[in-house]
Amino acid sequence: MIGWRGASRYYSEKYKAAFGLECRAIKRVREEMGLANVVVMIPFCRTVEELHKVHDVMKEYGLERGKAGLELFLMAEIPSNIIMAEEFAKHIDGFSIGSNDLTQLTLGLDRDSSLVAHLYDERNPAVKKTAAHADHHGQRNERESRYLRTGAI
């Protein structure tokens, strides 16, 4: 689950063209099909610098935060997103708190491993505190927070 995924692919020369197709599709959906409520969500973005790199590539393909009302959300699913929430909040319109990866990475386990799957619990106090931290910094910076979950809270 950890590796070359999410934001790191989007600015990589090995994947950038594919991300460009995604950007063009979003642009078309928003501008030609009239679905201007479609937002861009950046997953597995490890650092603020990485967020800037992704945004730069988006601009190359005609998508820019704030232009034509385009909103940019960060999928807050890794500890660095939570620890650096204040800094990330300055460059996004909101957080989408992803409970699946956040739970696995906060508790240091793989829910697909039968050896530790019994420890996977999105209701764990540490997971709740990390999600609340992101939400707090979102609100403090007048950013929206959404919670995506796969299990019961």
N, C-alpha and C positions, 0 to 999 in steps of 0.2 A: 504493500500500500504506500510505502514511502519510496520516492524516486522521481523519475522524470514524468511529471504530471502537472496539470494545472498551469499556472502562470509561467513556469520555466520553459514550457514547450512553446508558448505563444510568441516569444521573441527569439527563439532558437532558429537558426538558419535551416535546420532540419525539419521544422514544422511550420515556420512562419507563413508559407504559402497556403497551407491548410487553414490556419487561423485567419488569413486574409479572406478566404471563402466564407468563413463564419461571419466575419465583419461585414462583408458585402451582403450576405443574407439578412443580417440584422438591419442594415441600412435600407435594403429593399422593403422589408416588412414594415419598417417604421415610415418610410417616405412614400413608397408607391402603393402599399396596401392600406395605409392609414392607421396602422396599429402603433401609434406614438407612445403608448403606455409600456411598450417592451423596453426593459432595462437590461444593461449589461452587468453580469455578475462574474467576477474574477475569482476562480477557485484556487486553493492551495498556493497562495501568494505569500512567500516567506518573509519578504522585507519590503519596506517602503520603496527602496530603490528598484526592486523588481516590479512593483506596481507602476512606477514611472516608465520603466521599459515597456511594459504591456500597453500602457496608455500611448506611448510614442508610436508603437506599431499600429494601434487602433487608428491614430490620426493619419497614418500613411494610407489607410483604407477608408478614410472618410468618416470615421466615428470619433467624436470629441465630446468629452464630458461637458454638459451645459449647452452645447450647440443643438438647437432645435429641441431643447428640453431633455436631452439624453442624460439619464442618470446612470451612475456607475456604483455598483455595490461590491463589497468585498465579502467573500464567503469566509466568515470567521470560523475556521475549523482546525487551526493549529495553534499551539501555545504562543508562538511569536505574534500572531494576530491579537491575542488577548493582552499579552504583556505590552505591546506597542500600540494598543488601541487608540490612544490619544493622538499619536503621530499619524496612524493610518486615517483617522477620522478627518484630518485636514485635507485629504485628497480624494475623498469618496462622498457619495450621497447617503450611504447607509451600510449597515452590516446585515448579513444574512448568516445567522449563527447555525452552523451545521453540526447537529448533535452526534451524528454517527462518527465522523473522523475525530471530532473534538473529544468525544468519550474515549475512543481508542488511544489517542495520543496523550490525553490528560492522565489516564490510568495506566498507560504503557502496556497495552495488550492488544491482541488481535482477536476480535470477536468470532472470527471464522475458525480459530484454533479450538478444538474440543478440550484442550488442556487448560485453557483459561477463559473460555466462553462464559462460564458461570460467574465470572467477576465483572462481566460487561453489564453496566447499569447506568443508563442516562440520568437516573435519579440520584446518583452518588453525590454527596455534598461537594466534593471537589469539582465535579462537572457543573453542578448548579452554580457554584461560585465563579467559575471561569466564564460561564455564559452571562451571569449577572454583571461581571466586570466589563465585558464588551458592551452590554446594553447601557450600563452607567456612562461609559465614555461616549457612546453614541448620543445619548440624551444630553450629556454635558456640552457636546459640540453641535447640538441641534441636528443630529443625524438619526434617520430611522433605523430601527432594529427589527428584524424579522427572525423568527425561530423556525428552523426546518428540523423536523425530527422523524425518526423511523420507529420509535417506540413510545410507550406511555411515559408521561412525566409525572 
